[in-house]
Structure formats: C-alpha cells, structure tokens
C-alpha cells in the first residue's frame, strides 16, 4: 500500500490534474488491448458449452442464465439492478471524485462529447467483468476441472475470513487458470487501475478540501500562489495517509459492491437531492441542502459502522445490505430537502433560476463555444445535438442512441414476450448471452483502436496547447458573485 499510494502521490504532486489526465489516458490505451487479450484467452481456455453447463448447475429459482428465474437470489436480484438504475440517475454528475475530469474540457461541447464516447471506452472492461468470473465459476463447478478446482480451494481455505474467501475466490481461480503472460497482463491492469484510481481521488478530494473548506474558513481570503500550492500538496498527502490507515484498520464484512455503494452514499446520498433541487426547483433553501447533505453523510457512515457492530454482537451479518442502505439514505435526503426547504420559506420566496443560470433577461454574451445549442430539428434536440455538432459528432450521437435504445427495445420486447405471452423458454438464454458477449467483443476492437489513435493525438494537442497558453497566477479557482436575492452570496 505504501508503494501503491506513494507512486500515485508522485504522479499527482508532479503535475496535478495535467499529469493525472495524461498518465490515465496512457494506461487506459494500454489497458484496452490488455482487456481484449485477457478476455479472448479466458474464452479460449473455457469453452462456452462448459460455461453454460456450469451455469445450469444453479438452483431453479436462482438461475444464472434466465433473469426471470432469480427469486431465490439473495443480494444480486432484480431489486439490486432497479435500485442501481435509480441511484445512477439520482446521482448523475454528482460524484466529486471525478470532478477534475468533469471540469477539464476546453468547452461545454467537448465535455458533452467526452461523456458520450466514454460508453464505448467501458466496453472492454465490461467484457472482462463478465468473462473472468464466468471462467472461475465454470472451473469450480464442473467435474472435468476437479483437479484444478482442488488446488484453487486449497488456496482459498488458507484465508481465515469467510468474507475475504468470497472476495478472493475469483482472483485465486484466475491465478490457476490463466497462462503466463495473460496472468501478467491481468496483474498489470490491476496495478494500473489501483494507482490511477488513487491519484484521481487524492487530487479531487485534496483540492476540494482546500477550495471548499480551507478558503471559506479563512473568510474567502485568497492564498498566495505558492501558499495555495503548498496547501494543496498537504491536503493531497493527507488523503493518501487516510487511505492507508483506513485500509489497514477497516475490516470489510460485506460484498465489495455493497461496500462501494455505502461509502459512496456518504457524499451521494445528499448530493443528488441538492444537485437536482438546486438546478430544477425554485423552492430549495440552504437549510434544506444542509439537511440533505448531513443526512446522507450520517446514514452513509452508519451503514459502514452498523454491520461491524451487528456482526460483533449478534454473530450474523447485518440484514440490510449497502445497496438498500443507499436507497434509504437517498430517500430520506430527498424528503428532508423538500420538507426543510418548504418549512424555511422556500415556497414563499421562489429562487431566481434565470439569474443564476444567466437565462432570459439575465443572459450574458458568452464566448462562441459557450453559446446555447440550437438544434436543426426536434429529433436532433432530443438527442442533444446542437448546431455546434460536426458530422462526426452527429454520427457518434446517433450511434450512441441506436445502441442504447436498441438494447432498451430488446429489454422491452423480451419482457413483453415473457410476461404477456410466456414465449421465452430457458433454452433462449444461452444463445442470447453468447450473442451479447460476441457483440461486446466486436465493439471492443474498433473502439480500442479509435481511442488509442485519438488519445495519442489529443495528448499531443494538449502538450502543444500548454506550451502556448497564457496563465493567470491570480486565478485560484474561486468564483465570487451575487447570484440571486439580496441574502444569497455564493463563493466557490
């Protein structure tokens, strides 16, 4: 952990957000091809017919092929995914761990396009997230792999904690299954992801502390440039120290995805209500926002602490997992935001959104790249395509829409066929998932080539721009201006 966090700290301290972006882009280009090689190797080593046979060993009401027969699945059932859809919508663009990337584009249009094409970038990672656990599961459940499975089980049982046994079952199985070279690629990718995740979070949370905590504590008084950079480095170093000791002392008792859900809730539980309420309502108040944020943080920390207490005192797992805790926290934060805002007079003194967003009578003369998009037709407006979209941008936006709505059409068609006509049999699902994996693989190859070429060109463009761009040493990231009514002064 010292080496891992230390290397991430080196990248951040060396060049801030610039070095974070460049190093993550380079590792991303390498990782894309590594993902494809790892996935293809796993599919060649474990034939699809064996994977299907292994999945068919699951209980009837906990099927690993038919999503309509999962009533017996304890955690990752339909509710897990429905809650996930709600949380991803509720918390859209609110995760401040990624704030450096969300504010690094040269203009709003490039930021929008970056979000759009990131869908294709995630395809190779999505592919290995399916193929690798499936390979491990197949080896552990079919008799023809009994010899290999015995060695895997021996290594797993050397771990005393049952929680860690569960978490480490796939990595240990892959260590036995994958050949030399492919195993090295996987280890390389894991190290890449660990370092780049850490340096991103160090920079984000460290910068947020200085900008949104330290400077407001000083009454908004500006820091000298050298002093500002020094405080940023102190803050980033503290984040690294916190990460080290938290990972050293905290004992996980639940599945990794639930741990991620509840830790994210500390911020996201209230942030979604504040973001949506602040941008789309006129009755929100500062008191309502504080109530939502405090509730999300308290309930998120409680979701981390309660399972520890419960296991220690009752000897069994806490009955509510992190996904449900995230939903409850978000619901309570929404209720508090609305309720407290109304109680504190939000409805009587509606907020002037037009002034805050510079709309209507408050419109300003923006730079050309910030002009409001004006679509040429209604359907282009629905897809978010404005006059600034080039032919290539339009092609990508349409391709994204076809891909997204195409899968929604498949989802709706299959649901209707199953519930209305009972026309979907168990035999349908094995070929369906095979086709899905093949389509993912077919998507990965051109996407990886595209991102590699584009990434190299964009890095060159960035470095060239940095050589010629003018800098204002007094620009310390603060934005101070009156936004609406006389009692509101926003200083970021």
HUUR-V453246 format. One record per residue. N is the residue number from 1. BURIAL is # if it has 24 or more other C-alpha atoms within 12 Angstrom, else .. Layout:
N_BURIAL / N_BURIAL
This chain:
1_. / 2_. / 3_. / 4_# / 5_# / 6_# / 7_# / 8_# / 9_# / 10_# / 11_# / 12_# / 13_# / 14_. / 15_. / 16_# / 17_# / 18_# / 19_# / 20_# / 21_# / 22_# / 23_# / 24_# / 25_# / 26_# / 27_# / 28_# / 29_# / 30_# / 31_# / 32_# / 33_# / 34_# / 35_# / 36_# / 37_# / 38_# / 39_# / 40_# / 41_# / 42_# / 43_# / 44_. / 45_# / 46_# / 47_. / 48_# / 49_. / 50_# / 51_# / 52_# / 53_# / 54_# / 55_# / 56_# / 57_. / 58_. / 59_. / 60_. / 61_. / 62_. / 63_# / 64_# / 65_# / 66_# / 67_# / 68_# / 69_. / 70_. / 71_. / 72_. / 73_. / 74_. / 75_. / 76_# / 77_. / 78_. / 79_. / 80_# / 81_. / 82_. / 83_# / 84_# / 85_. / 86_. / 87_# / 88_# / 89_. / 90_# / 91_# / 92_. / 93_# / 94_# / 95_# / 96_# / 97_# / 98_# / 99_. / 100_# / 101_# / 102_# / 103_. / 104_. / 105_. / 106_. / 107_. / 108_# / 109_# / 110_# / 111_. / 112_# / 113_# / 114_# / 115_. / 116_# / 117_# / 118_. / 119_# / 120_# / 121_# / 122_# / 123_# / 124_# / 125_# / 126_# / 127_# / 128_# / 129_# / 130_# / 131_# / 132_# / 133_# / 134_# / 135_# / 136_# / 137_# / 138_# / 139_# / 140_# / 141_# / 142_# / 143_. / 144_. / 145_# / 146_. / 147_. / 148_# / 149_# / 150_. / 151_. / 152_# / 153_# / 154_. / 155_. / 156_# / 157_. / 158_. / 159_. / 160_. / 161_. / 162_. / 163_. / 164_. / 165_# / 166_. / 167_. / 168_# / 169_# / 170_# / 171_# / 172_# / 173_# / 174_# / 175_# / 176_# / 177_# / 178_# / 179_. / 180_. / 181_. / 182_# / 183_# / 184_. / 185_# / 186_# / 187_. / 188_. / 189_# / 190_. / 191_. / 192_# / 193_# / 194_. / 195_# / 196_# / 197_# / 198_# / 199_# / 200_# / 201_# / 202_# / 203_# / 204_# / 205_# / 206_# / 207_# / 208_# / 209_# / 210_# / 211_# / 212_# / 213_. / 214_. / 215_# / 216_. / 217_. / 218_. / 219_. / 220_. / 221_. / 222_# / 223_# / 224_. / 225_. / 226_. / 227_. / 228_# / 229_# / 230_. / 231_# / 232_# / 233_# / 234_# / 235_# / 236_# / 237_# / 238_# / 239_# / 240_# / 241_. / 242_. / 243_# / 244_. / 245_. / 246_. / 247_. / 248_. / 249_. / 250_. / 251_. / 252_# / 253_# / 254_# / 255_# / 256_. / 257_. / 258_# / 259_# / 260_. / 261_# / 262_# / 263_# / 264_# / 265_# / 266_# / 267_# / 268_# / 269_# / 270_# / 271_# / 272_# / 273_# / 274_# / 275_# / 276_# / 277_# / 278_# / 279_. / 280_. / 281_# / 282_# / 283_# / 284_# / 285_# / 286_# / 287_. / 288_# / 289_# / 290_# / 291_# / 292_# / 293_# / 294_# / 295_# / 296_# / 297_# / 298_# / 299_# / 300_# / 301_# / 302_# / 303_# / 304_# / 305_# / 306_# / 307_# / 308_. / 309_. / 310_. / 311_. / 312_. / 313_. / 314_. / 315_. / 316_. / 317_. / 318_# / 319_. / 320_. / 321_# / 322_# / 323_# / 324_# / 325_# / 326_# / 327_# / 328_# / 329_# / 330_# / 331_# / 332_# / 333_# / 334_# / 335_# / 336_# / 337_# / 338_# / 339_# / 340_# / 341_# / 342_# / 343_. / 344_. / 345_. / 346_# / 347_. / 348_. / 349_. / 350_. / 351_# / 352_# / 353_# / 354_. / 355_. / 356_# / 357_. / 358_. / 359_. / 360_. / 361_. / 362_. / 363_. / 364_. / 365_. / 366_. / 367_. / 368_. / 369_. / 370_. / 371_. / 372_# / 373_. / 374_. / 375_. / 376_. / 377_. / 378_. / 379_. / 380_. / 381_. / 382_. / 383_# / 384_# / 385_# / 386_# / 387_. / 388_# / 389_# / 390_. / 391_. / 392_. / 393_# / 394_# / 395_. / 396_# / 397_# / 398_# / 399_. / 400_# / 401_# / 402_. / 403_. / 404_. / 405_. / 406_. / 407_. / 408_. / 409_. / 410_. / 411_. / 412_. / 413_. / 414_# / 415_. / 416_. / 417_. / 418_. / 419_. / 420_. / 421_. / 422_. / 423_. / 424_. / 425_. / 426_. / 427_. / 428_. / 429_. / 430_# / 431_. / 432_. / 433_# / 434_. / 435_. / 436_. / 437_# / 438_# / 439_. / 440_# / 441_# / 442_. / 443_# / 444_# / 445_# / 446_. / 447_# / 448_# / 449_. / 450_. / 451_# / 452_# / 453_. / 454_. / 455_# / 456_. / 457_. / 458_. / 459_# / 460_. / 461_. / 462_. / 463_. / 464_. / 465_. / 466_. / 467_. / 468_. / 469_. / 470_. / 471_. / 472_. / 473_. / 474_. / 475_. / 476_# / 477_. / 478_. / 479_. / 480_. / 481_. / 482_. / 483_. / 484_. / 485_. / 486_. / 487_. / 488_. / 489_. / 490_. / 491_. / 492_#
